[in-house]
Amino acid sequence: MNQSFLKLLIFDLGKVLVDFDFSIAIRNLEKFGVLNPLKVFSLFRDSKLSQGWDKGLLEPEKFFEILRKELELKIQMDEFIPIWNNIFTEKKEMIEIVTSLHKKYPIVVLSNTNPWHASYLREHCFWLNELNGFIASCDVHLLKPDPELFKLVLKNYSVKAKETFFVDDLKENVVAAQSLGMEAVLFKEWNQFNSDLKQRSILIPA
């Protein structure tokens, strides 16, 4: 890859720049009702409810009432939100790399996430606000790997697919980006990512 043509780096957020662990929320919710962990994980990650929430198609009150009913929780929304949000840990090595890369390249974060998590991360991860953009799926009503989401990013930042470099921890998202002509890699851990950068002559500024 000729880095002289590289005009935009695009990073996924969850499992790339921050870790998240829904089991933390499950443990903290136990006192509000008897929980089936498998059902909770399914609702949080892979259900039509979570997809609609991540696409910004549900009002917060509607989402919460459906979730509370499904899980039979005795809890109020203002009690639930902090528990829902307190699942993140920053990946410091990756944040250092991104911060350094940002000295040379425009960087955008592209995340499938919901309104509460997006708001929480913007408030608590100060480095997010120093980048060139944080595009949350709930704000644009599109989810990766929908090609239309990638096309929206290209349009908004006035770049061609071949002028971008995309990083994500899910293969289907990487494949979708590559199908549009974007340079894309599957993230596993930061040493591997360093190697991916070197292979493409993308140098991390000192």
C-alpha positions as CSV (number, residue, x, y, z in Angstrom):
1,M,0.0,0.0,0.0
2,N,1.4,3.4,-1.0
3,Q,0.9,5.5,2.1
4,S,1.2,8.7,0.1
5,F,-2.3,7.9,-1.1
6,L,-3.7,7.2,2.4
7,K,-6.1,10.0,3.4
8,L,-8.2,8.4,6.2
9,L,-7.8,5.7,8.8
10,I,-11.0,4.2,10.1
11,F,-11.1,2.2,13.4
12,D,-13.7,0.1,15.0
13,L,-14.2,0.9,18.6
14,G,-15.3,-2.2,20.6
15,K,-12.6,-4.9,21.0
16,V,-10.2,-2.7,19.0
17,L,-9.8,0.5,21.1
18,V,-11.9,-0.4,24.1
19,D,-12.8,-3.8,25.6
20,F,-16.3,-4.5,26.9
21,D,-17.7,-7.3,29.1
22,F,-21.4,-7.7,29.4
23,S,-20.9,-10.2,32.3
24,I,-20.1,-7.2,34.5
25,A,-23.6,-5.8,33.8
26,I,-25.1,-9.2,34.4
27,R,-23.5,-9.5,37.8
28,N,-24.7,-6.0,38.8
29,L,-28.2,-6.7,37.6
30,E,-28.6,-9.9,39.6
31,K,-29.9,-8.1,42.6
32,F,-32.8,-6.7,40.5
33,G,-34.1,-10.1,39.3
34,V,-33.1,-13.7,38.5
35,L,-31.2,-13.6,35.2
36,N,-30.5,-16.2,32.6
37,P,-27.0,-15.3,31.4
38,L,-27.6,-16.8,27.9
39,K,-30.8,-14.9,27.5
40,V,-29.1,-11.7,28.6
41,F,-26.2,-12.1,26.2
42,S,-28.6,-12.8,23.4
43,L,-30.7,-9.7,24.1
44,F,-27.7,-7.5,24.5
45,R,-25.7,-8.7,21.4
46,D,-27.7,-10.6,18.8
47,S,-31.4,-9.8,19.0
48,K,-33.7,-7.7,16.9
49,L,-34.0,-5.5,19.9
50,S,-30.3,-4.8,20.2
51,Q,-30.0,-4.2,16.4
52,G,-32.9,-1.7,16.5
53,W,-31.3,0.0,19.5
54,D,-27.9,0.1,17.8
55,K,-29.5,1.6,14.7
56,G,-31.2,4.3,16.7
57,L,-34.7,3.1,15.8
58,L,-36.0,2.9,19.3
59,E,-36.6,5.6,21.9
60,P,-34.7,5.0,25.1
61,E,-37.9,4.5,27.1
62,K,-39.2,2.0,24.7
63,F,-36.0,0.0,24.6
64,F,-35.8,-0.1,28.4
65,E,-39.4,-1.2,28.9
66,I,-39.0,-4.1,26.4
67,L,-35.7,-5.1,28.0
68,R,-37.1,-4.9,31.5
69,K,-40.1,-7.0,30.6
70,E,-38.0,-9.6,28.7
71,L,-35.6,-10.0,31.7
72,E,-38.3,-9.6,34.4
73,L,-36.2,-6.9,36.1
74,K,-37.4,-4.8,39.0
75,I,-35.3,-1.7,38.2
76,Q,-35.8,1.9,37.1
77,M,-34.2,3.3,34.0
78,D,-32.0,5.7,35.9
79,E,-30.7,2.8,37.9
80,F,-30.2,0.6,34.8
81,I,-28.2,3.1,32.6
82,P,-25.0,3.3,34.8
83,I,-25.0,-0.6,35.0
84,W,-25.5,-0.8,31.3
85,N,-22.6,1.6,30.7
86,N,-20.1,0.3,33.2
87,I,-18.7,-2.4,31.0
88,F,-15.8,-0.7,29.2
89,T,-12.0,-0.8,29.6
90,E,-9.7,1.2,27.4
91,K,-7.0,-0.7,25.4
92,K,-4.1,1.6,26.3
93,E,-1.6,0.2,23.8
94,M,-4.0,0.7,20.9
95,I,-5.0,4.2,22.1
96,E,-1.3,5.2,22.1
97,I,-0.9,3.9,18.6
98,V,-4.0,5.7,17.3
99,T,-3.0,8.9,19.1
100,S,0.5,8.7,17.4
101,L,-1.0,7.9,14.0
102,H,-3.3,10.9,14.3
103,K,-0.2,13.2,14.2
104,K,0.1,12.2,10.5
105,Y,-3.3,10.8,9.4
106,P,-6.9,11.8,9.8
107,I,-8.7,9.2,11.9
108,V,-12.3,8.3,12.3
109,V,-13.9,5.8,14.7
110,L,-16.8,3.8,13.2
111,S,-18.8,1.8,15.7
112,N,-22.0,-0.2,15.9
113,T,-23.3,1.1,19.2
114,N,-26.4,2.5,20.9
115,P,-27.2,6.0,22.2
116,W,-26.3,5.3,25.9
117,H,-23.0,3.7,25.1
118,A,-22.1,6.4,22.5
119,S,-22.9,9.2,25.0
120,Y,-20.9,7.5,27.8
121,L,-17.9,6.8,25.6
122,R,-17.8,10.4,24.2
123,E,-17.9,11.7,27.8
124,H,-15.3,9.3,29.3
125,C,-12.8,8.6,26.4
126,F,-11.4,12.1,25.9
127,W,-9.2,11.0,23.1
128,L,-12.3,10.1,21.0
129,N,-13.1,13.8,20.8
130,E,-9.6,14.7,19.6
131,L,-9.9,12.5,16.5
132,N,-11.6,13.6,13.2
133,G,-14.9,11.9,14.0
134,F,-16.8,9.3,15.9
135,I,-19.6,7.8,13.8
136,A,-22.0,5.8,15.9
137,S,-24.5,3.5,14.1
138,C,-27.3,4.9,16.2
139,D,-26.7,8.4,14.9
140,V,-26.8,7.4,11.2
141,H,-29.3,4.5,11.4
142,L,-26.9,2.0,9.7
143,L,-25.0,-0.9,11.0
144,K,-21.8,-2.5,9.8
145,P,-21.4,-4.5,7.6
146,D,-23.9,-2.6,5.5
147,P,-22.0,-1.2,2.6
148,E,-24.1,1.9,2.7
149,L,-22.5,2.8,6.1
150,F,-19.0,2.6,4.5
151,K,-20.1,4.6,1.5
152,L,-21.5,7.3,3.9
153,V,-18.1,7.6,5.6
154,L,-16.3,7.9,2.2
155,K,-18.8,10.6,1.2
156,N,-18.7,12.5,4.5
157,Y,-14.9,12.7,4.4
158,S,-14.5,13.2,0.7
159,V,-12.2,10.2,0.2
160,K,-12.1,7.3,-2.2
161,A,-12.2,3.7,-1.0
162,K,-8.6,3.1,-2.1
163,E,-7.5,6.0,0.0
164,T,-8.6,4.5,3.3
165,F,-7.4,1.9,5.8
166,F,-10.0,0.2,8.0
167,V,-9.5,-1.9,11.1
168,D,-12.2,-4.1,12.7
169,D,-12.3,-7.2,14.9
170,L,-15.2,-8.9,12.9
171,K,-14.4,-10.6,9.7
172,E,-17.8,-9.7,8.1
173,N,-17.0,-6.0,8.5
174,V,-13.6,-6.3,7.1
175,V,-14.9,-8.3,4.1
176,A,-17.6,-5.7,3.5
177,A,-15.0,-2.9,3.5
178,Q,-12.7,-4.8,1.1
179,S,-15.6,-5.4,-1.3
180,L,-15.8,-1.6,-1.8
181,G,-12.0,-1.4,-2.5
182,M,-10.9,-0.3,1.0
183,E,-7.7,-1.6,2.5
184,A,-8.9,-3.5,5.6
185,V,-7.4,-5.7,8.2
186,L,-8.9,-8.0,10.9
187,F,-7.8,-6.9,14.4
188,K,-6.7,-9.6,16.8
189,E,-4.2,-7.9,19.2
190,W,-1.9,-4.9,19.1
191,N,1.4,-6.7,18.2
192,Q,-0.3,-8.2,15.1
193,F,-1.7,-4.8,14.3
194,N,1.8,-3.3,14.4
195,S,2.9,-5.9,11.9
196,D,-0.1,-5.1,9.7
197,L,0.9,-1.4,9.7
198,K,4.6,-2.2,8.9
199,Q,3.5,-4.5,6.0
200,R,1.7,-1.6,4.5
201,S,4.4,0.9,5.2
202,I,2.1,2.9,7.5
203,L,4.6,4.4,9.9
204,I,3.8,5.4,13.5
205,P,5.2,8.9,14.1
206,A,7.5,9.1,17.2
